[in-house]
Amino acid sequence: MRHLAAYLLLQIGGNASPSAEDVKNVLGAVGIEADEERLAKLISELEGKDVNALIAEGSAKLSSVPSGGAAVASSGAAAGGAPAAAAEEKKEEEKKEEKEESDDDMGFGLFD
């Protein structure tokens, strides 16, 4: 992920076709060593492709993926159990809060 982030930063900065060395320089500027194998694969996969088109294509694919939250809410309401659906949502929110709090204590940053 860090390699892709550095690649995208270079593109935003005006480098239309960043090389592996360019990505290494960006990562090195923040004290991170590049993984040669992953970096080579990333560069070979993105070579000659328009990153903006790839992002748009990926977003279109993700929009067609169903999410589980909508199915739970609609099935509860369809069964005539509106209070039950509200109780399920409340339980779901409590679980989310617990998970979010534990994520804060993981102890690593974006580029670790």
N, C-alpha and C positions, 0 to 999 in steps of 0.2 A: 504494500500500500504506500509506503514511503517513497518508493521509486516512482510510482504513478503520480503521486502528489508533486514530487520534484519536476517530473516531466511536464505536468500541466502548468506549474508555475513558470517554467521556461517558455511554454507556448504563450501564456498570458503576457509574458514580458516581451514578446515579439520574435522569439526564435521559433520559426515555423516547423523546423525539423531538428529537434534536440538530439545530440549524439549521446552515447554512453558516458563519454568524458564530461559533457556538460552536466549530466545528471549527477555524476560523482562529485563535481565541483560544488553543486548546490547542497548536496548532502554533507559534504566535507565542511562547508561553511558553518553548519550547525553541530559539527562534531559526530557525524554518523558515518560509519563505513558502509559502502555499497556492497551488496551481495552480487558478485560477478555473474553468477548463473541466472538469477532472477532478472537482473538488469538486462542481460543479453536477450533473454526471452521477451521482455517487455519491448525493447527496441525493435526486435525482429517482427513482433506482432503488430506494432503500430507504424512501421515503416511504410511510407507512401499512402497512409490513410488519413482522412480528415477526422480529427478527434471530435469536433463539434457534431459531425454527422453520426459518429459512433455513440456519443452521449444521447443524441436525440433518438436513435434507434433503440438503445437500451431502455430509455424512459418509456417509449411506446410499448416495449415488451413487458416492462414492469407494471404498466397500467392495466394490462389484461390479466394479471395474477390476482385471484380472489383473496380477500383477506378474511380471516376467521371471525373478526369482531362483528361484522355486519350480519353474518349468518346466525350467530347466537342471539343478537338482539331481535331479529325478525322472527326467528322460530319461537321465541318466548312470547312475543306479541300475537303471533298467529294462533297460538294455543289458548289465548284468552287469559294469559297469566301476566298481565302488565305488572302487578306487584312483584311477581317472581323475577321478571326481567330486571326490574329496578334493583332487587336484592343481588342478582348476579352481577350487575354493573358495579355495585358498591363493593362486592368481594373482589372483583377484578381490579378496581382502583386501589384497594388496600394492598393487593399483591404487587402491583406496579410500583407503589411507593417503597415497599421493602426492597425491591430489586434496585431501584434507582439509588437508594442510600448505600447499598453494598457496592455499587459500581464506583462510587466516589472514593472508596478506600482501596482501590486496586493498586495504586502507587506507581503508575507509569503514564507517560505522556504520549502524544500523538506520534512522535518520531522515535520512540524507544525501540 
